[in-house]
Amino acid sequence: MEDAKPNSVSAALAAHIREGIAAAGGWVPFDRFMHLALYTPGLGYYARDSRQFGWMPASGSDFVTAPELSPLFGRALAVQVRQGLDAARSDEVWEFGAGSGALAAQLLDALGERVRRYTIIDVSGALRARQQQRLATFGERVAWIDRLPETMHGVVVGNEVLDAMPARLLAFDGTGWSERGVAVHEGAFMFADRPTDERPPYDGPFAPGSVTEVHPQARAFVATLAERLQRGLALFIDYGFPEAEYYHPQRTGGTLMCHRAHRVDADPLVDVGDKDITVHVDFTGIALTAQEAGMDVAGYTSQGRFLLNCGIAQLLEEATLAERGAAQKLINEHEMGELFKVIALSRGIEIDPVGFSIGDRIHRL
């Protein structure tokens, strides 16, 4: 690991993680390391007062999300949210991982009084403070909670939330699988493998030397949500693939990556706490978990197709040239339009969701 300044937050976080590894016997699974790096209170990447979201590195940000790129993202998404609210006979929206609050502001502006209560669930106290400042004009319509209520009715939204859930790493040596975790050597973090009975959910084939991810935390989250959402629609937007693409034999390095200053690298053990750590979403796993827990998969498609189905082309007609240029990144296949997918999960409602009316890909999950 690169040396951090002795008194920096990154150095304090690294020391905290080293203590945790020592207490665990010298090794922790990667999902535990990822959780500590991202969410340790006051120290983790998402748990301290730093700016993650923004257009350019000059802003001090590390990456940009769709709501930050263009308000048309939220306005188009609002079309699907409204339909979901109508089907659920509800006026409540829940958002997980609300980031800067940009998407919440866009949805509240677009939906107006159709939303009586907008509830945000975010594990980051630092981000919550920024959201509260940004959304102050909406008054008591916006609330923050630390855990899910026992029952929910309405629409759930999560933009780039599943990718930030810690994942486990598996490594294949040509004959068997090991779990890849993190140890410490001479004060530096290093990968270390241990035998495991765990396997990817896909039969392969896998090339010797392959490393990939499994997602027990993301699947547990979906299962819990399925228990609580009694009547409504859940929409998750994120980068990822169906199972056959996720575990394709040519994807030998998995999908683990880091973001810093709008650049990407593949070493999560360096500059811990100063950059995002993320994995792509296995949408087949999400769909199967939801079905096993009693939900229906109501739609699955690319972000570009979803936004077009929701009327973003008509919104572009009224936009300025600069606004059109920014919004094109949301739908172009070589930008976010194809890499990002949208999955809709429903329970207790009858709905033919407009966002998937053309180009639904459920058959590919």
N, C-alpha and C positions, 0 to 999 in steps of 0.2 A: 504494500500500500504506500502511496506517495505520502511524504511527511506533510502533515497539516501544521499550521501555526500552533505553537504550544497552548495558547489560551483561546483558540478558536472554538466555535461551536462544533465544527467537524471533529476536532481533536477530542473534545469532551464526549461526543457521541461514540467515537472509535474506542475510547477507554471504557465507556459503559458497555459496549458490545463485547469487548475482550473479557470484561468481568463476567458477563453472562455466559460466554463460551466456557470460561474456566469453571464456573459454577455447574455447568452441564456436563462436566467431565472432559472438556477439551474439544468438543464437536457439537454443532447444532445443525439441524436440517436447514436447507436454504430458505424455506418459507419463514422460519423463525428469524433468520438473519435479515431477510427482506422486511419483515414486520418491524424489527428494531430500527433498521435504517430509515424507514419511511415514517414511522408513527410513534417513536419514543417521545413522550411528552416533553415539550420545550426544546428538543434536540433534533428529532427526526425531520426528514425533508419536508413532509407535509404538516409538521406539528410546531413549526416555529415561524417567526415573522419574516418571511422572505417572499419574493414575488416569483411565482412559478409560471404564470400565464401572461402572454403578451405577444405582440406582433413581431418584434425584432430583438436581437440580443442587446441593443443599446438601451432597452427599457429595463434591463436586468433580469429578463425572463428567460426561461429555458425551452418553452414550447408554446404553441398556440392551439387552442381548441376551437371547434366549429362556432360556438356562440361568440367567441372573441373575434373571429374572422368576419362575421356578418350577422346583423340582427335578423336577416331573412331566414336564418336557420330556425330560430325560435318561432318566428311568425308562421313558417310552414309546418313545423312540428305541432303548433297549436291547433291546426286543423284536425290532426289525428287525436290529440288530447281531448278536444271538444267532443268528437264522436264517441270516444271512450267514456267520457263523463255522462253523456246522454244514455249510452247503453247501460251504464252502472246506476243510473238515476242518482247521481252524486254530484257534489260541488267541491270535492276535496282532491287535491293533488299532493303527492309526496315526491320529493326529489332526493336521491342519494348522491352524496359527493358533489355538492353544488358549486365547488370551485370558487370563482370570484363572485358568483351570484348573477353573472350575465344572463344565463339561460332562464333563471327564475324571473328576472326583470322582463325579459322578452315575452315569456309565456303570460305573465300577469298583465302586461300591457295589451297583448293580443286578445286575451280571453275576458278581460274586464271583470264585471260582476258575476260572470259565469263561475268564477272560482271564489268561494267564500273563505276557504282555508287552504293555505299553501304551506306544507310542513317540510322542513329540511332536516335530514339526518346526515350529519357530517362528523367524523371522528376528530377532526382538526379544530382545536380551539382558536388557533390563529386565523384559519380561513373563516370560521364562524364570525369572528369580529369584523372581517372585511365584508362578509355578506350582510351583516346587520347594518353596516354603514351604507352600503349600496342600496339596500331594499327598505330603508327607513321610510320612504315616501308611501309605501304600501301599508304602513301602520300595523294594526293587529291582525290583518289578514295573513301575515307571515309569522310562523312559529318555528322554533327549533327544539328538537327532542334528542335524547341520547340513545334511545332504544325504541324498537318497534312496539306499537300498541298490540294488544291481544287480537283485535279484529280491525280490518281495514275495508273500506268501500270507496272506490274511486279509481284514479289513475296514478300509477307509479312511473317515474322517469329516472333514468340513469344514463348520463352521457359520460363516456370514458370513466366508468367506475369499476367495471369488472376487471379491466386490465391492471388496475392498481391493487388488486387483492393478491396477497402473497401466494406463490406457487412453489411446488416442489420440483426438484431437478432429478432426472434419471439419466444414467449413462450406461451405454451398451458397449461391451468389449468384444462382441462377436460371438460370445457363447452365453453370457448372462448379463443381468441388470444389476446395477448398484445405485444407491441413492447418493447424490452429490450434495454434500453439506459444506460447512465452513469451519476451519480450524485456525489456529494462530501459530506462526513460526517466526521466531525472533521478532515478535511484536507486530508482524504483518499478517493480514488475513490471507488465507490460501484455501483453495478447494481441496476437499478430501472426500473420498468415496468409501461407502460402507455397503456390505451386501444387503439386499432387500428382497422381499417376496413381492413387492409392488411392481406392476407392469403398466405400460401405457394401455389405454382402452382400445387400442387398434392393433391388429395382428401384424402389421408391417407389410413387407420386410423392412428391416433396419440395417443400415451399413455399420460395420464395426467402427467404433469411435463416435457414434451418434450420441448427442445429448438432446433431451427434450423435456417437456414440462407436463405435470399433471396438476389438477386444479381442485383439490378437496375443499378449500375455503370458499371458492366461488360457487361450487356446487352446494355446499352447506348453506350459503347465503340464499340461494334460489329456493332451496327446500324450505327454509324458515319463512321466506316471503310467501311461498305457496300456502303455508299453514295459516298465515295471518290475513292474506288478501281473500276475503270471502266473496266479494263481488266487485270485479273491476278488470282493468287492463294494465299490464306492465310493459314498458317500452325500454329496451336497452340498446344504446348505440355505441359501437366500439369497433376497433380494428381486430380482425380475426378471420377464421376460416371454419368451414365444416371439417369434420374429423378426417376425411380422406385427404384433404389438402394440408391440414395441420400436421399430420403424421406422415406426410409424403416422404418416400425414401431419399429424395434429394435434399430435404430440409434437415441436413445432418447436424446443424448447430442449434436447432430449436428456434425460439423466437425471443428469448431474453435480450433486452436492450436497455440502454440508459440514455437520458436526454439531459443535455447541459448546454446553455447558450445557443440553442437551436441547432445543435450538432448531436449526432448519435454515436455511441460507442457500445462495446459489448463487454465491458469489464465492471461489474457491480462492486468489486472489492476495492476499487480505487476511489479516493475522494468521497468516502461514504458520508451521506447526509447533504452533500453539495450538489447532488443530481438525482433525477428521477430514476427509479428502477421499475421496469414494466414488462409484462408478457402479453402476447396476443391471446385472444379468447377462442376457446374450443366451443363453437356454437352448437355442435352436436351434443356435447356433454351438458350444456345448459338446457337444451331442449329436452333431452332424455330425463334429466333430473326434474324438470318442471312437470313432465308427464307423469313420472313415478309419484310425484307429490300431489297429483290431482288437478293440475292445470292443463289447459289446451294450448298448443302452439298455433297462434292465430295468424302468423305471418313471419316471413324471413326473406330479406332482400338486401340489395346494396343500398348504401346511404343515398347515392345519386338517384337511383330509381325511386326510392321512398320519397325524397324531397320533390321530385317531379310529380309523382302521384298526388302529393299534398299541395300542389299548385305554386311551386316556387318560380316556374317559368312566367306565370302571370304577374307575380311580384316583381320579377326582374324588368318587366316592361315599364314599370313606374319608377325604377331605380336610376340613379345617376350612373355615369360611365364608371366612376371609381367603385361604386357599390356593386355594379355588375361584375367587374373584374375580381373583386374579393369573393363574391358569392359563387363565381365559376369554380373556385377551388373546392367548393363543397360538393359539386356534382360531376366534375371532370374525372374520367376514369384514371388518368395518370396522376391525379392529385388525391383527394380524400374520397371521391365518389365511389370507387370500387373497393379499395382496401377496407373502408369502414362498412359495417353491416348494421342492419336494424332487425331485431327480433321482437315480436309481440307475443306475450303470454297472457292468457285470459282465464278467468274463472267465474262461473255463475252468471255469465251474460251471453247474449246472442249478438254477435257482431261480425260483419264482413269488412274489416278495416280498410279504409280508403288508401292508406299508405302502401298497401300491397296489392292493389287492384290490378296492376300490370307488373309482370316480372317477378311474381312470387317464386321463391326458391326452396320452399319447404321440402320438396322432393330431393334436394341435394344434401340435406342434413344427415 
